[in-house]
Amino acid sequence: TICCGYLAFFIAESELSTSGVLATVAAGSAVAYRAWPRFVARETMHVVWETIEFIGNTVIFFLAGVIFADIVLSRGSFIQPVDFLWLLFLYVLVMTVRIAMFLIFWLPLNSLGAPISWQEATVMIWSGLRGAVSLALAMVVDLEPGISKQMGSRLMFHVGGVAALTFIINASTAGPLIKYLGLTR
């Protein structure tokens, strides 16, 4: 399954000049539909892909952290004191938007599946880390030729700063929050 995904991506991107992501999704769907009983056990594939996902996330966060630190430290002149205030504002805004989205989708979430208690909703709102995808997109924007170094640096600072704040504040307090809300056994 690993070879199928990478091979589909490579052939689509380099040989067919089409979307590698769509080709990988299509290949994954075909393998999921046809391959299970023939050559692989579901539990084994689940464990293997969870491990690959963990390693991939670790590598992405490590590389994003190194690039973020390099950009912020090497382009420190573009980061002004007011940017730290904007960073705090953006962190609060991201948390507020997450709360608003949960309130908007509260009824559909509770009617489609198992009901969600207010304690579980609180943990979902608090523990939603923001990082890998937004950091990757910020790096792409920073590398864009039409974006000034100052704008790219500030964007990387704010996106990386929000990711760092959610890691420092939300992740470090999620365990005590879960215990306080009585969700642990």
Secondary structure, DSSP 8 states (H G I E B T S, - for coil): -HHHHHHHHHIIIIIS-S-HHHHHHHHHHHHHHHTHHHH--HHHHHHHHHHHHHHHHHHHHHHHHHHHHHHHHHTGGG--HHHHHHHHHHHHHHHHHHHHHHHHTHHHHHHHSS---HHHHHHHHHH----HHHHHHHHHHHH-TTS-HHHHHHHHHHHHHHHHHIIIIIIHHHHHHHHHTT---
